[in-house]
Amino acid sequence: MTYIKRNIDRYLEEWKTSSIRKPLLLRGARQVGKSSSVREFGKNFEFLLEINFERKNSDVAKGVFARHSNPQNILL
């Protein structure tokens, strides 16, 4: 499948080169290419952790965020 470039790609590159980069959270309308953009962007990194709360099997991930409200604990 061929990747279609999107406006968000520029923002993802800015995030990547920022010296104060923080965890990235994407939200938006359904079916606009968020997941495709992140997966394509993820090819720039050795590792990519994708947590998709819209998927039916996301209960484990949701549980981590429900138990820990402190971002530092979540990242650990």
C-alpha positions in Angstrom: 0.0 0.0 0.0 1.3 3.4 -0.9 1.5 6.0 1.8 -0.3 9.3 1.1 1.5 12.4 2.6 -0.6 14.4 5.0 -0.4 17.8 6.6 0.3 16.2 10.0 3.6 14.8 8.6 5.2 18.2 8.9 4.1 18.5 12.6 5.5 15.1 13.4 8.9 16.1 11.9 8.9 19.2 14.0 8.1 17.1 17.1 11.0 14.8 16.2 13.5 17.6 16.0 12.4 19.5 19.0 14.8 19.6 21.9 12.0 19.5 24.4 10.1 16.6 22.9 7.4 15.1 25.1 5.2 12.0 24.6 3.0 12.4 21.5 -0.8 12.1 21.7 -2.9 12.3 18.5 -6.6 12.8 18.5 -8.9 13.5 15.7 -11.8 12.4 13.5 -12.1 8.8 12.4 -10.6 7.6 9.1 -8.4 10.6 8.4 -5.1 8.7 8.5 -3.8 9.2 12.0 -2.7 5.6 12.5 -1.2 5.5 9.0 0.7 8.7 9.6 2.1 7.5 12.9 3.1 4.1 11.5 4.9 5.7 8.6 6.6 8.2 10.9 7.6 5.4 13.2 9.9 4.0 10.5 12.3 6.8 11.6 12.8 5.2 14.9 14.2 1.9 16.2 11.1 1.4 18.4 7.5 2.5 18.2 4.8 2.0 20.9 1.4 2.5 19.5 -1.5 2.5 22.0 -4.9 2.8 20.2 -7.7 3.3 22.7 -10.3 2.9 19.9 -9.5 -0.8 19.4 -11.6 -3.4 21.2 -8.5 -5.1 22.8 -7.2 -1.9 24.4 -8.5 -2.8 27.9 -5.0 -3.5 29.2 -3.7 -0.2 28.0 -6.7 1.6 29.4 -6.0 -0.1 32.7 -2.5 1.3 32.9 -3.8 4.8 32.5 -6.6 4.3 34.9 -4.3 3.1 37.7 -1.7 5.8 37.2 -2.5 9.4 36.9 1.1 10.6 37.1 2.7 10.8 33.6 6.1 9.9 34.9 4.7 6.6 36.3 3.0 5.8 33.1 6.2 6.3 31.1 8.1 4.1 33.5 
